[in-house]
């Protein structure tokens, strides 16, 4: 009897039954999300660890792994408990590149991480004042749908690139920017694993098999391990993660970077204008990447209300802002919501309980990092491709006969994958929407917050000539 009451309490708190889910689906969803974003435990230390600060110092690799896992574990669990959305958080790709290659060369690592903390605090202030939530409410519903579709294409493209199914063409000008495989055709066992994974996932999905995405990830990981053991594949062919059974599954965490930040140290290293522009770049990317991710994941989960609004939005955005602060405090770079959370939604997750599962797995990764990084991209990437399809289905809600909404929607959808950025897609859509409404004599229909946000995007896209005019460079 006590067990029944406990299950009912969990169900009531997370509203699992109310949202048409089950505990089993939430668990599967939590696992699926973790496996599709576990690469950050490898990639974030590589990006941050490969850069040097102004004084030639580099961050410790093992400590970066610990900080990355710690922030992801804590903030994802908090999102589950406080935001009740199947949304995972970790160090943001793109944001960590800004920290590594724009901030660090101008100052020390603690100073750079202090700027990340400041950026997170500013976001929290915007949330508390209601401005961040108001901006999201000011976006037309069909543009929100376009954001979801654009994200679908974006994460599918990520899946193709991560798996090596599509690659950038190195050292050629005038050629197409990407090609099939590494040489213009599919070669190697790892790509075969990806292709088989896509076929397996779509077959299971079409047959409505429960756990389709998770079954595919686990199955193809086992296949990859077997193939790697038999064929003796060059580790470089697998990319960041080699599917090899580790000699030891336990690794002691290194908390050496936690708390190693200087809140105002950067102010003595660079000028005020440079500081403002650097924080602005971080802020805008974090602000709108999160907005697109939250809308896209909630939309796919069927959680948007009749006005297209996300449940518990204020708390969700505040937790995301706090994640940016936590990322700076732990020297893991700014943490943000991950679009890979859609993999968990595709597996059936609808509540924050899935985030608790994902957060718990990141917590285990603190001690089992070698085991957590066994899943190769080729086994996890098929989930991104399939989830991209699921998000793409939202395109049916856009009125393609109304150019004033159809063209901004198209630009939003197209620019995201073509520029590898959620923020760029949203910015292109906003600018086009404001321009078209204005030339059609409907400027009064535009919310003042959308005007303000569009002006910020104009500055964002024109940041290079602005810096040159101001003599920042």
C-alpha positions in Angstrom: 0.0 0.0 0.0 2.8 2.6 0.8 4.3 1.9 -2.7 1.0 2.7 -4.4 0.7 6.0 -2.5 4.3 6.9 -3.4 3.7 6.2 -7.1 0.5 8.3 -6.9 2.4 11.2 -5.3 5.0 11.1 -8.1 2.3 10.9 -10.7 0.5 13.9 -9.2 3.6 16.0 -8.7 4.8 15.5 -12.3 1.3 15.2 -13.8 2.5 12.1 -15.6 -1.0 10.6 -16.3 -2.5 14.0 -16.9 -0.1 14.5 -19.8 -0.8 11.1 -21.3 2.5 9.5 -20.2 3.7 6.7 -18.0 6.6 6.2 -15.7 8.2 3.8 -18.1 8.0 6.3 -20.9 9.5 9.0 -18.8 12.4 6.7 -17.8 13.0 5.6 -21.4 12.8 9.3 -22.5 15.4 10.3 -19.9 17.8 7.6 -21.1 17.3 8.5 -24.7 18.0 12.2 -24.0 21.2 11.3 -22.1 22.6 9.1 -24.8 22.0 11.7 -27.5 23.8 14.4 -25.6 26.4 12.4 -23.6 28.9 13.6 -26.3 29.1 16.9 -24.4 31.2 15.1 -21.8 33.8 14.6 -24.5 33.3 17.6 -26.7 33.2 20.4 -24.1 36.5 19.5 -22.6 38.0 19.3 -26.1 36.8 22.8 -27.0 37.7 24.5 -23.7 40.8 22.4 -23.1 42.3 23.1 -26.5 42.3 26.9 -26.0 44.8 29.1 -24.2 43.9 32.2 -22.2 45.8 35.5 -22.5 48.6 34.1 -20.3 49.0 30.8 -22.1 47.2 28.7 -19.5 45.0 25.7 -20.4 42.2 24.1 -18.4 42.6 20.6 -17.1 40.8 17.9 -19.2 39.7 15.7 -16.3 38.5 18.7 -14.3 36.5 19.9 -17.3 34.8 16.5 -17.7 33.8 16.7 -14.0 32.5 20.3 -14.3 30.6 19.5 -17.4 28.9 16.4 -15.9 28.2 18.2 -12.6 26.5 21.2 -14.1 24.4 19.0 -16.4 23.4 16.7 -13.6 22.4 19.5 -11.1 20.7 21.8 -13.5 18.8 19.1 -15.5 17.5 17.7 -12.2 16.4 21.2 -11.1 14.7 21.7 -14.4 12.8 18.4 -13.9 11.7 19.3 -10.4 11.0 23.0 -10.9 10.1 23.3 -14.5 8.4 19.9 -15.0 9.5 19.7 -18.6 11.5 16.9 -20.3 14.3 19.4 -20.9 18.0 18.7 -20.2 20.7 21.3 -19.8 24.4 21.2 -20.3 27.3 23.4 -21.5 26.1 25.0 -24.7 27.9 24.3 -28.0 28.7 27.6 -29.7 28.6 29.4 -26.4 31.7 27.4 -25.3 33.4 28.3 -28.5 32.8 32.0 -27.8 34.3 31.5 -24.3 37.3 29.6 -25.6 38.2 31.6 -28.7 36.8 35.1 -28.1 36.9 35.6 -24.3 39.9 33.6 -23.1 42.5 35.1 -25.5 41.7 38.6 -24.0 41.9 37.6 -20.3 42.5 34.8 -17.9 40.2 31.7 -17.6 38.8 32.8 -14.3 38.0 36.2 -15.8 36.3 34.7 -18.8 34.2 32.4 -16.6 33.3 35.5 -14.5 31.8 37.1 -17.6 29.7 33.9 -18.2 28.4 34.3 -14.6 27.5 37.9 -15.3 25.7 36.9 -18.5 23.7 34.4 -16.5 22.8 36.9 -13.9 21.6 39.4 -16.6 19.4 36.6 -18.0 17.9 35.9 -14.5 17.2 39.6 -14.1 15.4 39.6 -17.5 13.3 36.7 -16.3 12.5 38.2 -12.9 11.4 41.4 -14.5 9.2 39.4 -16.9 10.9 40.7 -20.0 12.2 37.4 -21.3 8.8 35.7 -20.9 7.1 38.7 -22.5 9.3 38.4 -25.6 8.3 34.8 -26.0 4.6 35.7 -25.7 5.0 38.4 -28.3 6.1 36.0 -31.0 3.3 35.0 -33.4 2.1 31.4 -33.1 3.1 30.5 -36.6 6.6 31.8 -36.2 6.8 29.5 -33.1 5.8 26.6 -35.3 8.5 27.6 -37.8 11.1 27.6 -35.0 10.1 24.0 -34.2 10.4 23.0 -37.9 13.8 24.8 -38.3 15.1 23.0 -35.2 13.9 19.7 -36.7 16.0 20.3 -39.8 18.9 21.6 -37.7 19.1 18.6 -35.4 18.7 16.2 -38.3 21.6 17.9 -40.0 23.6 17.6 -36.7 22.9 13.9 -36.8 24.1 13.5 -40.4 27.3 15.5 -39.7 28.1 13.9 -36.3 27.7 10.4 -37.9 30.0 11.3 -40.8 27.1 10.6 -43.3 27.7 14.2 -44.5 31.0 16.1 -44.1 32.5 19.4 -44.8 34.7 19.5 -47.9 38.2 20.6 -46.6 40.5 22.9 -48.5 38.3 23.6 -51.5 36.8 26.9 -52.6 33.9 27.2 -54.9 32.8 23.7 -54.2 29.6 22.7 -52.3 30.2 23.1 -48.6 29.2 19.5 -47.6 29.4 16.2 -49.3 28.2 12.6 -48.9 30.6 10.8 -46.6 34.2 11.7 -46.2 35.1 11.5 -49.9 31.8 12.0 -51.8 30.6 8.5 -51.1 29.8 6.5 -48.0 32.9 4.6 -46.7 33.8 2.8 -43.6 32.1 0.7 -40.9 31.1 3.6 -38.7 28.9 5.2 -41.4 27.3 1.7 -41.9 26.4 1.6 -38.2 24.7 5.0 -38.6 22.7 3.9 -41.7 21.6 0.7 -40.1 20.6 2.7 -37.0 18.4 5.0 -39.1 16.7 2.1 -40.8 16.2 0.3 -37.5 14.8 3.4 -35.8 12.4 4.4 -38.5 11.2 0.7 -38.8 10.6 0.5 -35.1 8.9 4.0 -35.1 6.6 3.0 -38.0 5.6 -0.1 -36.2 4.9 2.0 -33.1 7.3 -0.1 -31.0 7.6 1.4 -27.5 11.1 2.5 -26.8 12.0 2.6 -30.5 14.7 5.3 -30.1 16.3 3.8 -27.0 16.2 0.3 -28.4 18.0 1.6 -31.5 20.7 3.4 -29.6 21.5 0.4 -27.4 21.3 -2.1 -30.2 23.6 -0.1 -32.5 26.1 0.6 -29.7 26.4 -3.2 -29.2 26.8 -3.6 -32.9 29.4 -0.9 -33.0 31.4 -2.5 -30.2 31.3 -5.9 -32.0 32.3 -4.4 -35.3 35.1 -2.4 -33.8 36.5 -5.4 -32.0 36.5 -7.6 -35.1 37.5 -5.1 -37.8 40.0 -3.1 -35.7 38.8 0.2 -37.0 41.0 3.3 -36.8 39.8 5.3 -33.8 39.8 8.5 -35.8 37.0 7.0 -38.0 34.6 6.9 -35.1 35.2 10.5 -34.2 35.0 11.6 -30.6 33.8 8.4 -29.0 35.2 5.0 -29.8 32.8 2.1 -29.0 35.4 0.1 -27.0 34.7 -1.6 -23.7 36.8 0.5 -21.3 39.4 -1.2 -19.1 38.0 0.6 -16.1 34.5 1.9 -15.8 35.2 4.1 -12.8 37.0 7.4 -12.8 37.4 9.7 -9.7 35.9 13.1 -10.4 38.2 16.2 -10.3 36.4 19.2 -8.8 39.5 21.5 -9.2 37.8 24.0 -11.5 34.6 24.4 -9.5 34.5 28.0 -8.0 37.6 29.1 -10.0 36.1 32.3 -11.5 36.6 36.0 -11.0 33.4 38.0 -11.3 34.9 41.4 -12.1 38.4 40.4 -13.2 37.7 41.0 -16.9 37.1 44.7 -16.2 40.8 45.2 -15.7 41.8 43.3 -18.9 39.7 44.8 -21.7 37.8 48.0 -22.4 34.2 48.7 -21.4 32.9 48.6 -25.0 34.6 45.3 -25.7 33.1 43.9 -22.5 29.6 45.0 -23.4 29.9 43.5 -26.9 31.3 40.2 -25.5 28.5 39.8 -22.9 25.9 40.9 -25.6 27.1 38.1 -27.9 26.8 35.5 -25.2 23.5 36.9 -23.9 21.7 37.0 -27.3 22.9 33.5 -28.3 21.9 32.0 -25.0 18.6 33.9 -24.8 17.2 32.8 -28.2 18.8 29.4 -28.4 16.9 28.6 -25.2 13.7 30.2 -26.5 13.8 28.1 -29.7 14.7 24.9 -27.8 12.0 25.3 -25.2 9.3 26.1 -27.7 10.4 23.3 -30.0 10.6 20.6 -27.4 7.3 21.7 -25.7 5.6 21.8 -29.0 6.7 18.4 -30.0 5.6 17.1 -26.6 2.1 18.6 -27.2 2.5 20.8 -24.1 1.8 24.2 -25.6 -1.5 25.8 -24.5 -4.2 27.2 -26.9 -2.1 30.4 -27.2 1.1 28.6 -28.0 2.6 29.2 -24.6 4.9 26.9 -22.6 3.7 25.7 -19.2 5.7 27.0 -16.2 7.6 29.2 -18.6 8.8 31.7 -16.0 10.3 29.0 -13.9 11.8 27.2 -16.9 13.5 30.4 -18.1 14.8 31.3 -14.6 16.3 27.8 -14.2 17.9 28.2 -17.6 19.4 31.5 -16.6 20.7 29.9 -13.3 22.3 27.2 -15.5 24.4 29.9 -17.2 25.5 31.1 -13.8 26.3 27.6 -12.7 28.3 26.9 -15.9 30.5 29.9 -15.2 30.9 29.1 -11.5 32.1 25.5 -12.4 34.2 26.7 -15.3 32.2 24.6 -17.7 31.1 27.6 -19.8 27.5 28.8 -20.1 24.9 25.9 -19.7 21.7 26.0 -21.6 18.7 23.9 -22.7 19.6 21.1 -25.2 17.5 20.5 -28.3 18.6 16.8 -28.0 15.9 16.7 -25.3 13.6 16.2 -28.2 14.9 12.6 -28.5 13.4 11.9 -25.1 10.1 13.5 -26.2 10.2 11.2 -29.2 10.5 8.3 -26.8 7.4 9.4 -25.0 8.7 11.8 -22.3 6.2 14.5 -21.3 7.2 15.6 -17.8 10.1 16.6 -15.7 10.6 13.1 -14.4 12.5 12.3 -17.6 14.8 15.2 -16.7 15.4 13.7 -13.3 16.5 10.5 -15.0 18.8 12.3 -17.4 20.2 14.3 -14.5 20.8 11.2 -12.5 22.7 9.6 -15.4 24.9 12.7 -15.7 25.5 12.4 -11.9 26.6 8.8 -12.4 28.8 9.9 -15.2 30.8 11.8 -12.6 32.1 8.5 -11.5 31.5 6.3 -14.6 32.8 8.7 -17.3 34.5 5.9 -19.3 31.2 4.0 -19.4 29.2 7.0 -20.3 31.3 7.8 -23.3 31.1 4.3 -24.9 28.1 5.2 -27.1 29.5 6.5 -30.5 27.9 9.3 -32.4 27.0 6.8 -35.1 24.7 4.9 -32.7 23.1 8.0 -31.2 22.8 10.2 -34.3 19.9 8.2 -35.8 17.7 9.4 -33.0 18.4 13.0 -34.0 17.5 12.3 -37.6 14.2 10.7 -36.6 13.4 13.4 -34.1 14.1 15.9 -36.9 11.3 14.2 -38.9 8.9 14.4 -35.9 9.5 18.1 -35.5 9.2 18.7 -39.2 5.6 17.6 -39.1 4.8 20.9 -37.4 5.2 22.6 -40.9 1.5 21.8 -41.6 0.4 24.5 -39.2 2.0 27.3 -41.2 -0.2 29.3 -43.6 2.0 29.2 -46.7 -0.4 31.4 -48.7 0.2 34.4 -46.5 3.6 35.7 -47.5 3.9 38.0 -44.5 4.1 34.9 -42.3 5.2 32.3 -44.8 8.4 34.1 -45.9 9.6 34.8 -42.3 8.7 31.2 -41.5 10.7 29.9 -44.4 13.8 32.0 -43.5 13.6 30.8 -39.9 13.4 27.2 -41.1 16.2 27.5 -43.7 18.7 29.6 -41.9 18.9 27.4 -38.8 20.5 24.4 -40.5 22.3 26.4 -43.2 24.1 28.5 -40.6 24.2 25.8 -37.9 22.6 28.2 -35.4 19.1 28.4 -33.8 19.7 32.0 -32.9 20.5 33.0 -36.5 17.3 31.4 -37.8 15.2 33.2 -35.2 16.9 36.5 -36.0 16.4 36.1 -39.8 12.7 35.3 -39.2 12.1 38.2 -36.9 13.7 40.8 -39.2 11.8 39.5 -42.2 8.5 39.5 -40.3 9.0 43.1 -39.1 10.0 44.3 -42.6 7.1 42.6 -44.4 4.5 43.8 -41.9 5.9 47.3 -42.2 5.9 47.4 -46.1 2.3 46.0 -46.1 1.2 48.8 -43.8 0.6 46.6 -40.8 3.4 47.9 -38.5 0.8 48.5 -35.7 0.2 44.8 -35.5 3.8 44.2 -34.4 4.3 44.0 -30.6 6.8 46.6 -29.3 8.9 43.8 -27.8 9.2 42.3 -31.2 10.4 45.7 -32.6 13.0 45.9 -29.8 14.2 42.3 -30.2 14.5 42.8 -34.0 16.6 45.9 -33.4 18.9 43.8 -31.2 19.2 41.2 -34.0 20.2 43.9 -36.4 23.0 44.8 -34.1 23.8 41.1 -33.6 24.2 40.5 -37.4 26.1 43.7 -37.9 28.4 43.2 -34.9 31.6 43.1 -37.0 31.2 46.5 -38.7 30.0 48.0 -35.5 33.1 46.8 -33.7 35.3 48.2 -36.5 33.5 51.6 -36.3 33.9 51.7 -32.5 37.6 50.8 -32.9 37.2 47.7 -30.7 39.5 45.7 -33.0 
